[in-house]
């Protein structure tokens, strides 16, 4: 599924469409969603904080305050 806003300043109609899609996803049971929506990527399940070939940590893995692991 892809959500693409056509302008840098979304219109109320575009925002309503995005909210409709997100609401539909939120109302599904987890078992009904595709596995890649529910489960993290294999590299994340392996406990790595950096994507293979990536230069930095994934957004969810960033620490605030510059604390090193």
C-alpha positions as CSV (number, residue, x, y, z in Angstrom):
1,X,0.0,0.0,0.0
2,X,1.3,3.4,-0.9
3,X,0.1,6.8,0.4
4,X,1.3,9.7,-1.7
5,X,0.4,13.3,-1.1
6,X,0.5,15.3,-4.3
7,X,1.5,18.6,-2.8
8,X,3.9,19.8,-0.2
9,X,0.9,21.4,1.6
10,X,-1.8,18.7,1.8
11,X,-5.3,19.6,1.2
12,X,-8.1,18.7,3.6
13,X,-9.2,16.0,1.1
14,X,-5.7,14.5,1.0
15,X,-5.5,14.4,4.8
16,X,-8.9,12.9,5.0
17,X,-7.9,10.1,2.6
18,X,-4.7,9.4,4.6
19,X,-6.8,9.2,7.8
20,X,-9.3,6.9,6.2
21,X,-6.5,4.5,5.2
22,X,-4.8,4.6,8.6
23,X,-8.2,4.1,10.3
24,X,-8.9,1.1,8.1
25,X,-5.5,-0.4,9.0
26,X,-6.0,0.2,12.7
27,X,-9.3,-1.6,12.7
28,X,-7.9,-4.8,11.2
29,X,-7.0,-7.6,13.4
30,X,-3.2,-8.2,13.4
31,X,-3.8,-11.8,12.0
32,X,-5.5,-10.4,9.0
33,X,-2.7,-8.0,8.0
34,X,0.3,-9.1,5.8
35,X,3.2,-10.5,7.8
36,X,5.5,-7.6,6.8
37,X,3.1,-5.1,8.4
38,X,3.0,-6.9,11.7
39,X,6.5,-8.3,12.0
40,X,9.7,-6.3,11.8
41,X,12.2,-6.9,9.0
42,X,14.6,-9.9,9.4
43,X,17.6,-7.6,10.2
44,X,15.6,-6.0,13.1
45,X,14.4,-9.3,14.4
46,X,18.1,-10.4,14.5
47,X,18.7,-7.6,17.0
48,X,20.7,-5.3,14.7
49,X,20.1,-1.6,14.9
50,X,21.5,-0.7,11.5
51,X,19.9,-1.8,8.3
52,X,22.2,-3.9,6.0
53,X,24.0,-1.4,3.7
54,X,22.6,1.5,5.7
55,X,24.7,4.3,7.0
56,X,22.9,4.9,10.3
57,X,20.5,3.5,12.7
58,X,16.9,2.9,11.9
59,X,14.5,5.7,13.1
60,X,13.1,3.6,15.9
61,X,16.6,2.6,17.1
62,X,18.0,6.1,17.5
63,X,18.8,7.1,21.0
64,X,18.2,10.6,22.2
65,X,21.0,12.6,24.0
66,X,23.9,11.0,22.1
67,X,24.1,7.9,24.4
68,X,26.2,5.2,22.8
69,X,25.1,1.6,23.1
